[in-house]
Amino acid sequence: MSEEEASESLAQEEKQTVEEISEAYYEEAEAEYITFSPQELEQFLIRSETWDKIAKGEISLDEAKSILETPSRSTSLSMRKAKPGRGKKKRRSSS
């Protein structure tokens, strides 16, 4: 085998390897989804927004700490028991 044939053979092998890697990269993989409760999602968003503000220099670390330590409003509301409504709905009187 000549040097030219060897380099051509090597180039073809490299090309095949790159194509196999490319195909493997673009194959669809099964994704695992995580289910978040509304409270967990809200906490995640608050933390993300807080980190974003820290990175932009909009708030100090002390302010961020107080934001993250403060329980969220909807979490505290969801922990309360909902009372069923009583009575009739009011109708708008026509004039």
PyMOL CGO cylinders between C-alpha atoms (Angstrom):
from pymol import cmd
from pymol.cgo import CYLINDER

trace = [
    CYLINDER, 0.00, 0.00, 0.00, 1.41, 3.33, -1.01, 0.3, 1, 1, 1, 1, 1, 1,
    CYLINDER, 1.41, 3.33, -1.01, 1.56, 6.35, 1.21, 0.3, 1, 1, 1, 1, 1, 1,
    CYLINDER, 1.56, 6.35, 1.21, -1.16, 8.06, -0.85, 0.3, 1, 1, 1, 1, 1, 1,
    CYLINDER, -1.16, 8.06, -0.85, -3.52, 5.09, -0.51, 0.3, 1, 1, 1, 1, 1, 1,
    CYLINDER, -3.52, 5.09, -0.51, -2.88, 4.92, 3.23, 0.3, 1, 1, 1, 1, 1, 1,
    CYLINDER, -2.88, 4.92, 3.23, -3.68, 8.59, 3.76, 0.3, 1, 1, 1, 1, 1, 1,
    CYLINDER, -3.68, 8.59, 3.76, -6.82, 8.25, 1.62, 0.3, 1, 1, 1, 1, 1, 1,
    CYLINDER, -6.82, 8.25, 1.62, -7.93, 5.22, 3.62, 0.3, 1, 1, 1, 1, 1, 1,
    CYLINDER, -7.93, 5.22, 3.62, -7.28, 7.08, 6.87, 0.3, 1, 1, 1, 1, 1, 1,
    CYLINDER, -7.28, 7.08, 6.87, -9.27, 10.09, 5.62, 0.3, 1, 1, 1, 1, 1, 1,
    CYLINDER, -9.27, 10.09, 5.62, -12.26, 7.84, 4.76, 0.3, 1, 1, 1, 1, 1, 1,
    CYLINDER, -12.26, 7.84, 4.76, -12.16, 6.22, 8.21, 0.3, 1, 1, 1, 1, 1, 1,
    CYLINDER, -12.16, 6.22, 8.21, -12.10, 9.63, 9.90, 0.3, 1, 1, 1, 1, 1, 1,
    CYLINDER, -12.10, 9.63, 9.90, -15.00, 10.79, 7.74, 0.3, 1, 1, 1, 1, 1, 1,
    CYLINDER, -15.00, 10.79, 7.74, -17.05, 7.72, 8.69, 0.3, 1, 1, 1, 1, 1, 1,
    CYLINDER, -17.05, 7.72, 8.69, -16.29, 8.25, 12.37, 0.3, 1, 1, 1, 1, 1, 1,
    CYLINDER, -16.29, 8.25, 12.37, -17.37, 11.91, 12.18, 0.3, 1, 1, 1, 1, 1, 1,
    CYLINDER, -17.37, 11.91, 12.18, -20.60, 10.92, 10.40, 0.3, 1, 1, 1, 1, 1, 1,
    CYLINDER, -20.60, 10.92, 10.40, -21.37, 8.27, 13.04, 0.3, 1, 1, 1, 1, 1, 1,
    CYLINDER, -21.37, 8.27, 13.04, -20.79, 10.77, 15.82, 0.3, 1, 1, 1, 1, 1, 1,
    CYLINDER, -20.79, 10.77, 15.82, -23.00, 13.31, 14.04, 0.3, 1, 1, 1, 1, 1, 1,
    CYLINDER, -23.00, 13.31, 14.04, -25.81, 10.79, 13.62, 0.3, 1, 1, 1, 1, 1, 1,
    CYLINDER, -25.81, 10.79, 13.62, -25.57, 9.76, 17.26, 0.3, 1, 1, 1, 1, 1, 1,
    CYLINDER, -25.57, 9.76, 17.26, -25.68, 13.41, 18.34, 0.3, 1, 1, 1, 1, 1, 1,
    CYLINDER, -25.68, 13.41, 18.34, -28.85, 14.15, 16.42, 0.3, 1, 1, 1, 1, 1, 1,
    CYLINDER, -28.85, 14.15, 16.42, -30.71, 10.97, 17.36, 0.3, 1, 1, 1, 1, 1, 1,
    CYLINDER, -30.71, 10.97, 17.36, -33.72, 11.57, 19.50, 0.3, 1, 1, 1, 1, 1, 1,
    CYLINDER, -33.72, 11.57, 19.50, -33.19, 10.55, 23.06, 0.3, 1, 1, 1, 1, 1, 1,
    CYLINDER, -33.19, 10.55, 23.06, -35.89, 9.87, 25.58, 0.3, 1, 1, 1, 1, 1, 1,
    CYLINDER, -35.89, 9.87, 25.58, -36.29, 12.88, 27.82, 0.3, 1, 1, 1, 1, 1, 1,
    CYLINDER, -36.29, 12.88, 27.82, -37.19, 12.52, 31.45, 0.3, 1, 1, 1, 1, 1, 1,
    CYLINDER, -37.19, 12.52, 31.45, -39.59, 15.19, 32.63, 0.3, 1, 1, 1, 1, 1, 1,
    CYLINDER, -39.59, 15.19, 32.63, -39.91, 16.30, 36.21, 0.3, 1, 1, 1, 1, 1, 1,
    CYLINDER, -39.91, 16.30, 36.21, -43.27, 17.32, 37.56, 0.3, 1, 1, 1, 1, 1, 1,
    CYLINDER, -43.27, 17.32, 37.56, -43.29, 20.47, 39.67, 0.3, 1, 1, 1, 1, 1, 1,
    CYLINDER, -43.29, 20.47, 39.67, -46.07, 21.55, 41.99, 0.3, 1, 1, 1, 1, 1, 1,
    CYLINDER, -46.07, 21.55, 41.99, -47.19, 25.17, 41.58, 0.3, 1, 1, 1, 1, 1, 1,
    CYLINDER, -47.19, 25.17, 41.58, -45.36, 26.07, 44.82, 0.3, 1, 1, 1, 1, 1, 1,
    CYLINDER, -45.36, 26.07, 44.82, -42.12, 24.46, 43.64, 0.3, 1, 1, 1, 1, 1, 1,
    CYLINDER, -42.12, 24.46, 43.64, -42.38, 26.22, 40.30, 0.3, 1, 1, 1, 1, 1, 1,
    CYLINDER, -42.38, 26.22, 40.30, -42.94, 29.57, 41.98, 0.3, 1, 1, 1, 1, 1, 1,
    CYLINDER, -42.94, 29.57, 41.98, -39.93, 29.03, 44.27, 0.3, 1, 1, 1, 1, 1, 1,
    CYLINDER, -39.93, 29.03, 44.27, -37.82, 28.11, 41.25, 0.3, 1, 1, 1, 1, 1, 1,
    CYLINDER, -37.82, 28.11, 41.25, -38.87, 31.29, 39.43, 0.3, 1, 1, 1, 1, 1, 1,
    CYLINDER, -38.87, 31.29, 39.43, -38.22, 33.49, 42.46, 0.3, 1, 1, 1, 1, 1, 1,
    CYLINDER, -38.22, 33.49, 42.46, -34.75, 32.00, 42.90, 0.3, 1, 1, 1, 1, 1, 1,
    CYLINDER, -34.75, 32.00, 42.90, -33.97, 32.40, 39.19, 0.3, 1, 1, 1, 1, 1, 1,
    CYLINDER, -33.97, 32.40, 39.19, -35.12, 36.01, 39.12, 0.3, 1, 1, 1, 1, 1, 1,
    CYLINDER, -35.12, 36.01, 39.12, -33.15, 36.76, 42.29, 0.3, 1, 1, 1, 1, 1, 1,
    CYLINDER, -33.15, 36.76, 42.29, -29.94, 35.30, 40.83, 0.3, 1, 1, 1, 1, 1, 1,
    CYLINDER, -29.94, 35.30, 40.83, -30.53, 37.28, 37.65, 0.3, 1, 1, 1, 1, 1, 1,
    CYLINDER, -30.53, 37.28, 37.65, -30.85, 40.51, 39.65, 0.3, 1, 1, 1, 1, 1, 1,
    CYLINDER, -30.85, 40.51, 39.65, -27.68, 39.68, 41.61, 0.3, 1, 1, 1, 1, 1, 1,
    CYLINDER, -27.68, 39.68, 41.61, -25.76, 39.05, 38.38, 0.3, 1, 1, 1, 1, 1, 1,
    CYLINDER, -25.76, 39.05, 38.38, -26.97, 42.36, 36.92, 0.3, 1, 1, 1, 1, 1, 1,
    CYLINDER, -26.97, 42.36, 36.92, -26.01, 44.19, 40.10, 0.3, 1, 1, 1, 1, 1, 1,
    CYLINDER, -26.01, 44.19, 40.10, -29.58, 45.35, 40.71, 0.3, 1, 1, 1, 1, 1, 1,
    CYLINDER, -29.58, 45.35, 40.71, -29.70, 44.00, 44.27, 0.3, 1, 1, 1, 1, 1, 1,
    CYLINDER, -29.70, 44.00, 44.27, -27.16, 43.22, 46.98, 0.3, 1, 1, 1, 1, 1, 1,
    CYLINDER, -27.16, 43.22, 46.98, -26.61, 39.83, 48.54, 0.3, 1, 1, 1, 1, 1, 1,
    CYLINDER, -26.61, 39.83, 48.54, -28.36, 40.99, 51.71, 0.3, 1, 1, 1, 1, 1, 1,
    CYLINDER, -28.36, 40.99, 51.71, -31.44, 41.99, 49.71, 0.3, 1, 1, 1, 1, 1, 1,
    CYLINDER, -31.44, 41.99, 49.71, -31.36, 38.66, 47.90, 0.3, 1, 1, 1, 1, 1, 1,
    CYLINDER, -31.36, 38.66, 47.90, -31.13, 36.81, 51.19, 0.3, 1, 1, 1, 1, 1, 1,
    CYLINDER, -31.13, 36.81, 51.19, -34.18, 38.62, 52.54, 0.3, 1, 1, 1, 1, 1, 1,
    CYLINDER, -34.18, 38.62, 52.54, -36.12, 37.88, 49.33, 0.3, 1, 1, 1, 1, 1, 1,
    CYLINDER, -36.12, 37.88, 49.33, -35.30, 34.18, 49.48, 0.3, 1, 1, 1, 1, 1, 1,
    CYLINDER, -35.30, 34.18, 49.48, -36.04, 33.89, 53.20, 0.3, 1, 1, 1, 1, 1, 1,
    CYLINDER, -36.04, 33.89, 53.20, -39.45, 35.55, 52.87, 0.3, 1, 1, 1, 1, 1, 1,
    CYLINDER, -39.45, 35.55, 52.87, -42.16, 32.95, 52.30, 0.3, 1, 1, 1, 1, 1, 1,
    CYLINDER, -42.16, 32.95, 52.30, -43.97, 33.56, 49.05, 0.3, 1, 1, 1, 1, 1, 1,
    CYLINDER, -43.97, 33.56, 49.05, -47.49, 34.95, 49.15, 0.3, 1, 1, 1, 1, 1, 1,
    CYLINDER, -47.49, 34.95, 49.15, -49.18, 32.24, 47.12, 0.3, 1, 1, 1, 1, 1, 1,
    CYLINDER, -49.18, 32.24, 47.12, -47.52, 29.49, 49.17, 0.3, 1, 1, 1, 1, 1, 1,
    CYLINDER, -47.52, 29.49, 49.17, -48.92, 30.93, 52.36, 0.3, 1, 1, 1, 1, 1, 1,
    CYLINDER, -48.92, 30.93, 52.36, -52.30, 31.41, 50.72, 0.3, 1, 1, 1, 1, 1, 1,
    CYLINDER, -52.30, 31.41, 50.72, -52.41, 27.84, 49.43, 0.3, 1, 1, 1, 1, 1, 1,
    CYLINDER, -52.41, 27.84, 49.43, -51.70, 26.54, 52.92, 0.3, 1, 1, 1, 1, 1, 1,
    CYLINDER, -51.70, 26.54, 52.92, -54.85, 28.16, 54.22, 0.3, 1, 1, 1, 1, 1, 1,
    CYLINDER, -54.85, 28.16, 54.22, -58.07, 26.21, 53.93, 0.3, 1, 1, 1, 1, 1, 1,
    CYLINDER, -58.07, 26.21, 53.93, -60.43, 27.49, 51.32, 0.3, 1, 1, 1, 1, 1, 1,
    CYLINDER, -60.43, 27.49, 51.32, -63.86, 28.27, 52.72, 0.3, 1, 1, 1, 1, 1, 1,
    CYLINDER, -63.86, 28.27, 52.72, -66.81, 27.35, 50.54, 0.3, 1, 1, 1, 1, 1, 1,
    CYLINDER, -66.81, 27.35, 50.54, -68.87, 30.32, 49.41, 0.3, 1, 1, 1, 1, 1, 1,
    CYLINDER, -68.87, 30.32, 49.41, -72.24, 30.86, 51.04, 0.3, 1, 1, 1, 1, 1, 1,
    CYLINDER, -72.24, 30.86, 51.04, -75.28, 32.79, 50.03, 0.3, 1, 1, 1, 1, 1, 1,
    CYLINDER, -75.28, 32.79, 50.03, -76.68, 33.92, 46.74, 0.3, 1, 1, 1, 1, 1, 1,
    CYLINDER, -76.68, 33.92, 46.74, -74.88, 35.79, 44.06, 0.3, 1, 1, 1, 1, 1, 1,
    CYLINDER, -74.88, 35.79, 44.06, -75.87, 39.42, 43.90, 0.3, 1, 1, 1, 1, 1, 1,
    CYLINDER, -75.87, 39.42, 43.90, -77.61, 40.51, 40.79, 0.3, 1, 1, 1, 1, 1, 1,
    CYLINDER, -77.61, 40.51, 40.79, -77.09, 43.87, 39.30, 0.3, 1, 1, 1, 1, 1, 1,
    CYLINDER, -77.09, 43.87, 39.30, -80.33, 45.80, 39.55, 0.3, 1, 1, 1, 1, 1, 1,
    CYLINDER, -80.33, 45.80, 39.55, -81.52, 47.37, 36.36, 0.3, 1, 1, 1, 1, 1, 1,
    CYLINDER, -81.52, 47.37, 36.36, -82.40, 51.04, 36.52, 0.3, 1, 1, 1, 1, 1, 1,
]
cmd.load_cgo(trace, "trace")
